[in-house]
Amino acid sequence: MTKGAVLVTGASSGLGLETAVFLAGHGYRVYATMRNLDRRGELDAAAARNNVQLDVLQLDIKDQASIQKAVATITSRTGELYALVNNAGSILRGYFEDVSEQEVREIFESNVFGTMAVTRAVLPMMRKAHRGSIVILSSTAGMMGSPGSSAYCASKFALEGFAECLRQEMVAFGVNVSLIVPGFVRTELFGKNRHVASGAMAAASPYRAWFEKLEQIADREAENAVITPTEVAAVVLKILEAEHPRLRYIVGRRPRFLLNLRRYLPGEIFDNFWTREMTRRLTGTSK
């Protein structure tokens, strides 16, 4: 029995792909969207392996016409949309001084304005139906900063604020808004969708040696990640089927530990500790 229509962005690979297939396997009619339909092969193969059907649509979160066309298609086929899973986005790495203004604007276009644009397009039908759920894939980078991630963290912090406000605005209309905050997940996001700032590896960069160490640390974290896309997809399902979903769902033992530590330590003790620790690991000194 079909439970309702769900739109998933960025479904060509990684978390989006896994979420689309997982939800379809649990009775939802899933509209799996991606910017380039030429990349649908992996999604189609996963759907076939799991014996589920998906509606695959083109949707570029940075193209308003593309968004409107996809939403109009869903409306014409199902009449309403039960849930939106905002997954599409990208990563930008580099110390702030090495990141160009254009690169900062591009990461915000992808991670913030794209998410807002898709959300804005579906809100009217959810509000009128007086039901629905909007899920936003955030990150631990949206709750605590780290060197080499200033632009990316800024975009994720923006998503956190956006979701908190939107939740308060939509609760009277029966529409839920939730954030998923995973740590490192075993996906290709840290490969195919990771972008390094144009100046980060330049010989003249005063941060290059530190950034190279930082990338090595990040690569090890990604390679040793224990969180799977299926675990994140299961949290999406939990949100969609909860009577009263929470605002924020943290996924992974390590991020829960760090974020709880930051939450409960008095004053700026954690922030000072984290700054000293990251500085020590990159520069060899805690100053």
C-alpha positions in Angstrom: 0.0 0.0 0.0 1.4 3.4 -1.0 1.8 5.7 2.0 2.3 9.0 0.1 4.5 10.8 -2.3 8.1 11.7 -1.3 10.5 13.9 -3.3 14.2 13.2 -2.7 16.8 15.5 -4.2 20.3 14.4 -5.2 19.2 10.8 -5.7 21.8 9.8 -8.3 24.2 8.4 -5.6 25.0 8.2 -1.9 22.5 9.2 0.7 19.9 10.3 -1.8 20.0 7.1 -3.7 19.8 5.0 -0.6 17.0 7.0 0.9 14.9 6.9 -2.3 15.2 3.1 -2.6 14.7 2.5 1.2 11.5 4.6 1.3 10.2 3.0 -1.8 10.8 -0.4 -0.1 8.6 0.8 2.8 5.6 1.7 0.7 6.2 5.3 -0.3 5.8 6.6 -3.8 9.3 8.1 -4.3 10.2 10.8 -6.8 13.9 10.4 -7.0 15.4 13.5 -8.6 18.8 14.5 -9.9 20.4 17.3 -11.9 21.6 15.0 -14.7 19.5 12.1 -15.7 22.5 10.5 -17.5 23.6 9.6 -14.0 20.5 7.5 -13.2 22.1 4.1 -13.9 23.3 3.4 -10.4 19.9 4.4 -9.0 18.0 2.2 -11.5 20.3 -0.8 -10.7 19.7 -0.3 -6.9 15.9 -0.2 -7.5 16.0 -3.4 -9.6 18.1 -5.2 -6.9 15.6 -4.2 -4.2 12.6 -4.9 -6.5 11.1 -1.4 -6.0 9.7 1.2 -8.4 10.8 4.8 -8.5 9.6 7.8 -10.4 12.9 9.4 -11.7 12.7 13.1 -12.5 15.2 15.8 -13.6 15.6 18.5 -10.9 18.4 20.9 -10.6 18.1 22.7 -7.2 19.9 25.7 -8.6 17.4 26.1 -11.5 14.0 27.5 -10.7 12.4 26.3 -13.9 13.6 22.8 -13.3 12.2 22.8 -9.8 8.8 24.1 -10.9 8.6 21.5 -13.7 9.4 18.7 -11.3 6.9 19.8 -8.7 4.2 20.3 -11.4 4.8 16.8 -12.6 4.4 15.4 -9.1 1.3 17.4 -8.6 -0.3 16.2 -11.8 0.5 12.6 -11.0 -0.4 12.3 -7.3 -2.2 15.6 -6.4 -0.1 16.2 -3.3 3.3 15.7 -1.8 3.6 14.1 1.6 7.3 14.7 2.2 10.4 16.4 0.9 13.9 15.1 1.6 16.4 17.9 0.9 19.6 15.9 0.3 21.4 17.5 -2.6 24.5 19.6 -1.8 28.2 19.6 -2.0 31.4 20.1 0.1 33.9 22.9 -0.2 37.3 22.5 1.5 39.9 25.2 2.1 41.0 27.8 4.6 38.9 30.9 4.3 41.6 33.2 2.9 42.2 30.6 0.1 38.5 30.5 -0.8 37.3 32.9 -3.5 34.1 34.9 -3.1 32.7 33.1 -6.1 33.3 29.7 -4.5 31.6 30.9 -1.3 28.6 32.0 -3.3 28.5 28.7 -5.2 28.5 26.6 -2.0 25.6 28.7 -0.6 23.7 28.4 -3.9 24.1 24.6 -3.6 23.6 24.0 0.1 21.3 26.8 1.2 19.5 28.6 -1.6 18.9 25.4 -3.5 17.3 23.8 -0.4 15.3 26.9 0.2 14.1 27.0 -3.4 12.8 23.4 -3.5 11.2 23.9 -0.1 9.5 27.1 -1.2 8.0 25.2 -4.2 6.4 22.5 -2.1 5.2 24.4 0.9 1.9 25.7 -0.6 0.6 22.2 -1.3 1.7 20.9 2.1 0.2 23.9 3.9 -3.1 23.5 2.1 -3.2 19.7 2.8 -2.4 20.5 6.5 0.1 17.7 6.6 3.6 16.9 5.4 7.2 16.6 6.5 10.3 18.4 5.3 13.6 16.7 6.1 16.9 18.6 5.7 20.2 16.7 5.6 22.5 18.8 7.7 25.9 17.8 9.2 27.9 18.1 12.3 29.6 20.9 10.4 26.3 22.8 10.9 26.8 22.6 14.7 30.5 22.9 15.3 33.3 24.5 13.2 36.6 23.1 12.1 39.6 24.6 10.2 39.5 24.3 6.4 35.7 24.2 6.4 34.7 27.8 6.9 32.5 28.2 3.8 31.0 24.8 4.1 30.3 25.1 7.8 28.8 28.6 7.2 26.3 27.0 4.7 25.4 24.2 7.1 25.0 26.6 10.0 22.6 28.6 7.8 20.6 25.5 7.1 20.3 24.8 10.8 18.9 28.3 11.4 16.6 28.1 8.4 15.1 24.7 9.6 14.5 26.0 13.2 12.6 29.0 11.9 10.7 27.1 9.3 9.6 24.5 11.9 8.1 27.3 14.0 6.4 28.9 11.0 4.8 25.6 9.8 3.7 23.9 13.0 0.3 25.6 13.0 -0.3 24.1 9.5 0.5 20.6 10.5 3.8 20.5 8.5 6.9 19.1 10.3 10.5 20.2 9.7 13.4 18.1 10.9 17.1 18.1 10.5 19.3 15.0 10.2 22.9 15.5 11.5 25.2 12.7 10.6 28.9 12.4 11.1 31.1 10.9 8.4 29.1 8.5 6.2 30.5 5.9 3.9 29.4 7.6 0.6 31.2 9.2 -2.3 30.3 12.7 -1.1 33.8 13.2 0.1 35.1 12.2 -3.3 32.9 13.1 -6.3 31.1 15.9 -4.5 34.0 17.3 -2.6 35.5 20.5 -4.0 38.8 22.0 -3.0 39.1 25.8 -3.0 41.1 27.2 -5.9 43.8 28.7 -3.7 44.0 25.9 -1.1 46.8 24.0 -2.8 48.6 27.0 -4.3 52.3 27.2 -3.6 51.9 30.7 -2.2 49.2 29.7 0.3 50.4 30.2 3.9 48.0 27.4 4.9 48.9 24.8 2.3 51.0 22.5 4.7 48.3 22.6 7.3 45.5 22.0 4.7 47.3 18.9 3.4 47.5 17.5 6.9 43.8 18.3 7.3 42.9 16.5 4.1 44.8 13.4 5.2 42.9 13.5 8.5 39.6 13.9 6.7 40.3 11.1 4.3 41.1 8.7 7.1 37.9 9.7 8.9 35.9 9.1 5.7 37.6 5.7 5.0 37.0 4.6 8.6 33.4 5.9 8.7 31.0 3.4 10.4 27.8 5.2 9.6 26.1 3.7 6.5 23.7 5.4 4.1 21.1 2.8 5.2 21.3 4.1 8.8 20.6 7.6 7.6 17.8 6.4 5.4 16.2 4.6 8.3 16.2 7.9 10.3 14.4 9.6 7.4 11.8 6.8 7.6 11.5 7.2 11.4 10.8 11.0 10.9 8.2 10.4 8.3 6.3 7.9 10.4 6.7 9.6 13.8 3.6 11.1 15.3 5.6 14.0 16.7 9.0 14.1 15.0 11.9 16.0 16.8 13.7 19.0 15.3 17.1 17.3 15.2 18.3 13.7 14.8 22.0 13.2 15.3 23.3 10.0 13.6 26.5 8.3 14.9 28.1 7.6 18.2 31.0 10.0 17.8 29.0 13.1 16.7 26.6 12.4 19.5 29.4 12.3 22.0 31.1 15.5 20.7 27.9 17.5 20.4 26.7 16.4 23.9 30.1 17.3 25.3 29.9 20.8 23.8 26.3 21.1 25.0 27.0 20.2 28.7 30.5 21.6 29.3 30.2 25.1 31.0 31.2 28.3 29.2 33.6 27.9 26.3 35.5 25.0 27.8 34.7 22.7 24.8 35.4 25.4 22.2 38.8 26.2 23.7 39.6 22.5 23.9 38.5 21.8 20.3 40.5 24.8 19.0 43.6 23.7 20.8 43.3 20.1 19.7 42.8 20.9 16.1 45.7 23.5 16.2 47.9 20.9 17.8 47.1 18.2 15.2 47.8 20.6 12.3 50.6 22.8 13.5 52.3 20.8 16.3 51.5 23.6 18.8 48.5 24.4 20.9 49.0 28.2 20.5 
